[in-house]
Amino acid sequence: MQAFAADHRDIMTPPMTPPCESGRARPQDKRCRHGADSHARPRENAGDTRVAYHDFPYFDRPMSDASSPAKTPTAAKKRAPAPKRRGNRTTRIPEILDCAIRVFATSGDAGFTQRRIAAEAGINLGTLQHYFDSREALLRATIEESSRRYLEQSRALVGNLDHSPEARLSAFIDNTFATFSDPATFVSPFALETWALAERHDWVRELMERNSESYLALFSDLVGHLNPKLTVEQTRIRGAIIYAHWEGLLVFLRRSRFGRAQPLAIKESVKAIWLANAREKP
């Protein structure tokens, strides 16, 4: 450490002023507390020879540049510390929502607190509240984001016109069983917690109803491609049957002993049932 101080004596305490023995500054030289016993480190940038003021346990002001004359303590106070780097809003919000989705899926409404989510995201509570000023705002954004993500994934599978309607239905069912039966995913527990919350809060119920209409339209459109002879009303009814069956699979594969033990045993049968429902003559 003495060698480091010798290489930077123009930005450290002048050599003629010995460091204080107890760590306290001498009355005639208040900079004594930053003598050879300080734990300073050079900055990562080789072209910058300043010492980072936050590397000193008791240092409350930046030190002078090596290229400039040593500044007095009074002059040093006028120099503002470097601003703290802030995360990009476009990346920070998704990171917060990822943590919020995980917390809500694993701990439900009772465990959903701003403080816990901030800790999970590795940020201060004040930083989280800068983006979401209340628990309800964060909860609303969390449910909307989780619903949006899975709906987009479903649309990508069912609406992929590069494949036949039969192939799209098969791909969607494959994804359903892989997702609903995987204990490491949060889709099923998140949906179950959201349904429970919708029983007590109107805004959650309204959000879920809008989400349901989107899925009903998605399945009805698929039925229309599988059986073009059906009327709009007929495709909607058959799409509703598929949608109801699909939501039942979410509970069955997650909560029943058979569903957890043998989730793939019924997958091919589900494909056959959905196809038969769509292709049945009017």
C-alpha positions as CSV (number, residue, x, y, z in Angstrom):
1,M,0.0,0.0,0.0
2,Q,3.0,2.3,0.6
3,A,4.2,1.7,-2.9
4,F,0.8,2.6,-4.2
5,A,0.8,5.9,-2.2
6,A,4.3,6.7,-3.5
7,D,3.1,6.3,-7.1
8,H,0.2,8.6,-6.5
9,R,1.7,11.1,-4.0
10,D,0.4,14.0,-6.1
11,I,-3.2,12.9,-5.4
12,M,-2.6,11.5,-1.9
13,T,-1.6,13.3,1.3
14,P,1.7,15.1,0.9
15,P,4.6,13.0,2.2
16,M,5.7,15.6,4.7
17,T,2.4,15.1,6.6
18,P,2.6,11.7,8.4
19,P,-0.6,9.7,8.7
20,C,-2.3,9.9,12.0
21,E,-1.9,6.9,14.2
22,S,-5.5,6.4,15.3
23,G,-7.2,7.1,11.9
24,R,-8.4,10.5,13.1
25,A,-7.3,13.7,11.2
26,R,-4.9,16.1,12.8
27,P,-6.4,19.5,13.4
28,Q,-3.9,21.1,11.1
29,D,-4.5,18.7,8.3
30,K,-8.0,17.2,7.9
31,R,-6.8,15.0,5.0
32,C,-4.7,12.9,7.3
33,R,-7.4,10.2,7.5
34,H,-6.7,9.4,3.8
35,G,-3.0,8.5,4.4
36,A,-1.2,5.3,3.6
37,D,-3.6,3.1,5.6
38,S,-6.6,3.9,3.2
39,H,-7.8,1.0,1.0
40,A,-7.9,2.9,-2.3
41,R,-7.9,1.2,-5.7
42,P,-7.0,2.8,-9.0
43,R,-9.8,3.2,-11.5
44,E,-10.3,0.5,-14.1
45,N,-9.6,3.0,-16.9
46,A,-5.8,3.1,-17.4
47,G,-6.0,6.6,-18.7
48,D,-7.7,7.9,-15.5
49,T,-5.3,8.1,-12.6
50,R,-7.8,9.5,-10.1
51,V,-8.7,7.5,-7.0
52,A,-12.4,6.6,-6.7
53,Y,-13.7,8.3,-3.6
54,H,-16.2,5.6,-2.8
55,D,-13.2,3.2,-2.4
56,F,-12.3,4.9,0.9
57,P,-14.3,3.7,3.8
58,Y,-14.5,7.1,5.4
59,F,-14.0,9.3,2.3
60,D,-16.8,11.7,1.6
61,R,-15.4,13.8,-1.3
62,P,-13.5,13.1,-4.6
63,M,-9.8,13.7,-4.7
64,S,-7.9,15.9,-7.2
65,D,-6.7,14.8,-10.6
66,A,-3.1,13.8,-10.9
67,S,-2.6,16.4,-13.6
68,S,-3.9,19.2,-11.4
69,P,-2.4,20.8,-8.4
70,A,-3.6,19.5,-5.1
71,K,-6.9,21.1,-4.0
72,T,-7.7,22.3,-0.5
73,P,-10.5,20.5,1.4
74,T,-12.7,23.6,0.9
75,A,-12.2,23.4,-2.9
76,A,-12.8,19.6,-2.9
77,K,-16.2,20.1,-1.4
78,K,-17.4,21.9,-4.4
79,R,-16.8,19.0,-6.7
80,A,-19.9,16.9,-7.1
81,P,-19.6,13.1,-7.0
82,A,-20.0,11.1,-10.2
83,P,-23.7,10.4,-10.9
84,K,-24.8,6.8,-10.1
85,R,-25.4,4.8,-13.2
86,R,-29.1,4.0,-13.7
87,G,-30.6,1.0,-15.5
88,N,-32.2,1.5,-18.9
89,R,-36.0,1.8,-18.5
90,T,-36.5,-0.6,-21.4
91,T,-34.5,-3.3,-19.7
92,R,-35.3,-2.5,-16.0
93,I,-39.0,-2.9,-16.3
94,P,-39.0,-6.3,-17.9
95,E,-36.5,-7.5,-15.2
96,I,-38.8,-6.2,-12.5
97,L,-41.8,-7.9,-14.0
98,D,-39.9,-11.2,-14.4
99,C,-39.3,-11.2,-10.6
100,A,-42.9,-10.1,-9.9
101,I,-44.3,-13.0,-12.1
102,R,-42.1,-15.5,-10.2
103,V,-43.2,-14.1,-6.8
104,F,-46.9,-14.1,-7.6
105,A,-46.8,-17.6,-9.0
106,T,-44.9,-19.1,-6.0
107,S,-46.3,-17.0,-3.2
108,G,-49.6,-15.7,-4.4
109,D,-51.3,-12.4,-3.5
110,A,-50.3,-12.7,0.1
111,G,-46.6,-12.8,-0.6
112,F,-46.7,-10.2,-3.4
113,T,-45.0,-7.1,-1.8
114,Q,-43.0,-4.4,-3.4
115,R,-40.2,-4.8,-0.9
116,R,-39.8,-8.5,-1.7
117,I,-39.9,-8.0,-5.5
118,A,-37.3,-5.2,-5.2
119,A,-35.0,-7.6,-3.2
120,E,-35.6,-10.3,-5.8
121,A,-34.7,-7.9,-8.6
122,G,-31.6,-6.6,-6.7
123,I,-32.7,-3.0,-6.6
124,N,-33.7,-0.5,-4.0
125,L,-37.4,-0.2,-3.0
126,G,-37.3,3.4,-4.1
127,T,-36.1,2.4,-7.6
128,L,-39.0,0.0,-8.0
129,Q,-41.5,2.6,-6.8
130,H,-40.0,5.0,-9.4
131,Y,-41.5,2.7,-12.1
132,F,-44.5,1.3,-10.1
133,D,-45.7,3.8,-7.5
134,S,-48.1,1.3,-5.8
135,R,-48.5,-2.4,-5.1
136,E,-51.7,-2.4,-7.2
137,A,-50.0,-0.8,-10.2
138,L,-47.2,-3.4,-10.0
139,L,-49.7,-6.3,-9.6
140,R,-51.8,-5.0,-12.5
141,A,-48.7,-4.7,-14.8
142,T,-47.6,-8.2,-13.7
143,I,-50.8,-9.9,-14.6
144,E,-51.1,-8.0,-17.9
145,E,-47.5,-8.9,-18.8
146,S,-47.8,-12.6,-18.0
147,S,-51.1,-12.8,-19.9
148,R,-49.6,-10.9,-22.9
149,R,-46.5,-13.2,-23.1
150,Y,-48.4,-16.4,-23.2
151,L,-51.1,-15.1,-25.5
152,E,-48.4,-14.0,-28.0
153,Q,-46.8,-17.5,-27.8
154,S,-50.1,-19.1,-28.5
155,R,-50.8,-16.8,-31.4
156,A,-47.4,-17.6,-32.9
157,L,-48.3,-21.3,-32.8
158,V,-51.9,-21.3,-33.9
159,G,-51.6,-18.4,-36.3
160,N,-48.6,-19.7,-38.2
161,L,-49.9,-19.8,-41.7
162,D,-46.7,-21.5,-43.0
163,H,-48.2,-24.8,-41.6
164,S,-51.4,-26.6,-42.1
165,P,-54.3,-26.2,-39.6
166,E,-53.7,-29.8,-38.4
167,A,-50.0,-29.1,-37.8
168,R,-50.8,-25.9,-35.9
169,L,-53.3,-27.6,-33.7
170,S,-50.7,-30.4,-33.0
171,A,-48.0,-27.9,-32.2
172,F,-50.2,-26.0,-29.8
173,I,-51.2,-29.1,-27.9
174,D,-47.5,-30.3,-27.8
175,N,-46.6,-26.9,-26.3
176,T,-49.6,-27.1,-23.9
177,F,-48.5,-30.4,-22.4
178,A,-44.9,-29.4,-22.2
179,T,-45.7,-26.2,-20.4
180,F,-48.6,-27.2,-18.1
181,S,-46.8,-30.4,-17.0
182,D,-43.4,-28.8,-16.3
183,P,-43.1,-28.0,-12.6
184,A,-40.3,-25.5,-13.3
185,T,-42.6,-23.2,-15.3
186,F,-44.9,-20.5,-13.7
187,V,-47.7,-20.5,-16.3
188,S,-50.0,-22.9,-14.5
189,P,-49.6,-21.6,-10.9
190,F,-49.7,-18.0,-12.1
191,A,-53.0,-18.7,-13.9
192,L,-54.5,-20.4,-10.8
193,E,-53.5,-17.6,-8.6
194,T,-55.0,-15.1,-11.0
195,W,-58.3,-16.9,-11.2
196,A,-58.5,-16.9,-7.4
197,L,-57.8,-13.2,-7.4
198,A,-60.5,-12.5,-10.0
199,E,-63.1,-13.8,-7.6
200,R,-62.3,-10.9,-5.3
201,H,-61.3,-8.0,-7.5
202,D,-63.4,-6.6,-10.4
203,W,-60.4,-5.3,-12.3
204,V,-58.7,-8.7,-12.4
205,R,-62.0,-10.4,-13.5
206,E,-62.4,-7.8,-16.3
207,L,-58.8,-8.4,-17.4
208,M,-59.3,-12.2,-17.4
209,E,-62.5,-11.8,-19.4
210,R,-60.7,-9.8,-22.1
211,N,-58.0,-12.4,-22.2
212,S,-60.6,-15.2,-22.5
213,E,-62.1,-13.4,-25.5
214,S,-58.7,-13.3,-27.2
215,Y,-58.2,-17.1,-26.7
216,L,-61.8,-17.8,-27.9
217,A,-61.2,-15.9,-31.1
218,L,-57.9,-17.7,-31.6
219,F,-59.5,-21.2,-31.2
220,S,-62.5,-20.2,-33.3
221,D,-60.3,-19.1,-36.1
222,L,-58.4,-22.4,-36.0
223,V,-61.7,-24.3,-36.2
224,G,-62.7,-22.2,-39.2
225,H,-59.5,-23.2,-41.0
226,L,-60.0,-26.9,-40.1
227,N,-63.6,-26.8,-41.3
228,P,-64.4,-24.0,-43.7
229,K,-68.0,-25.1,-44.2
230,L,-68.9,-24.0,-40.7
231,T,-70.7,-20.7,-40.0
232,V,-69.2,-18.0,-37.8
233,E,-71.4,-19.0,-35.0
234,Q,-70.6,-22.7,-35.3
235,T,-66.9,-22.0,-35.3
236,R,-67.3,-19.9,-32.2
237,I,-69.2,-22.7,-30.4
238,R,-66.6,-25.3,-31.3
239,G,-63.8,-23.0,-30.5
240,A,-65.4,-22.5,-27.0
241,I,-65.4,-26.2,-26.5
242,I,-61.7,-26.5,-27.3
243,Y,-61.0,-23.4,-25.1
244,A,-62.9,-24.9,-22.1
245,H,-61.0,-28.2,-22.6
246,W,-57.7,-26.4,-22.7
247,E,-58.3,-24.6,-19.5
248,G,-59.3,-27.8,-17.9
249,L,-56.0,-29.3,-18.9
250,L,-54.2,-26.5,-17.0
251,V,-55.8,-27.7,-13.8
252,F,-55.7,-31.4,-14.5
253,L,-52.1,-31.6,-15.5
254,R,-51.1,-29.5,-12.5
255,R,-53.3,-30.7,-9.7
256,S,-54.3,-34.3,-10.4
257,R,-52.2,-37.3,-9.5
258,F,-52.7,-38.9,-12.9
259,G,-51.9,-35.7,-14.8
260,R,-48.7,-35.2,-12.9
261,A,-47.6,-38.9,-13.2
262,Q,-48.6,-39.5,-16.8
263,P,-49.1,-36.2,-18.6
264,L,-48.3,-37.6,-22.1
265,A,-50.6,-40.6,-21.8
266,I,-53.6,-38.5,-23.0
267,K,-51.9,-36.1,-25.3
268,E,-52.6,-37.9,-28.6
269,S,-56.2,-38.5,-27.5
270,V,-56.6,-34.8,-26.9
271,K,-55.4,-34.1,-30.4
272,A,-57.9,-36.6,-31.9
273,I,-60.8,-35.1,-29.8
274,W,-60.0,-31.5,-30.9
275,L,-59.7,-32.5,-34.5
276,A,-63.0,-34.5,-34.4
277,N,-64.7,-31.6,-32.8
278,A,-63.6,-29.2,-35.5
279,R,-64.2,-31.5,-38.5
280,E,-67.6,-32.7,-37.5
281,K,-70.2,-31.9,-40.1
282,P,-72.6,-29.0,-39.3
